[in-house]
Amino acid sequence: MKVKVLFIAPYEAMVNLVEECSEKERELDVQIKIGNLQEGVGSILLYNFS
């Protein structure tokens, strides 16, 4: 079973780094969103984790 991860990247350049790292960790199912902390909290509250 994969572990689901929602990563809120504070800027666009971090997305590539997180994608590279997540490819090496096969047991993680990583979803990446871009936004600041306040937007991130809103994304978490609205995100469908199913």
C-alpha positions in Angstrom: 0.0 0.0 0.0 1.3 3.4 -0.9 1.5 6.3 1.5 -0.3 9.4 0.1 1.5 12.7 0.4 0.2 16.1 -0.5 3.2 18.5 -0.8 2.6 22.2 -1.0 5.6 23.7 -2.8 6.2 27.4 -1.9 7.6 28.1 -5.4 7.6 26.5 -8.9 11.3 25.5 -8.9 10.7 23.2 -5.9 8.3 21.0 -7.9 11.1 19.5 -10.0 13.1 18.6 -6.9 10.1 17.0 -5.2 9.2 15.0 -8.4 12.8 13.7 -8.6 12.8 12.6 -5.0 9.4 11.0 -5.2 10.4 8.9 -8.2 13.0 7.2 -6.0 10.5 6.4 -3.3 8.2 3.9 -4.9 6.0 3.5 -1.7 4.9 7.2 -1.9 2.0 8.6 -3.9 3.0 12.2 -4.1 0.6 15.0 -5.2 2.2 18.4 -5.6 0.5 21.8 -5.4 2.1 25.2 -5.6 1.2 28.0 -3.2 2.0 29.8 0.0 1.2 28.6 3.5 -2.2 30.2 3.7 -3.2 28.8 0.3 -1.8 25.5 1.3 -4.0 25.3 4.3 -7.0 26.1 2.1 -5.9 23.4 -0.4 -5.7 20.8 2.4 -9.2 21.6 3.7 -10.6 21.3 0.1 -8.5 18.3 -1.0 -10.2 15.0 -1.6 -7.9 12.4 0.0 -9.7 9.3 -1.3 
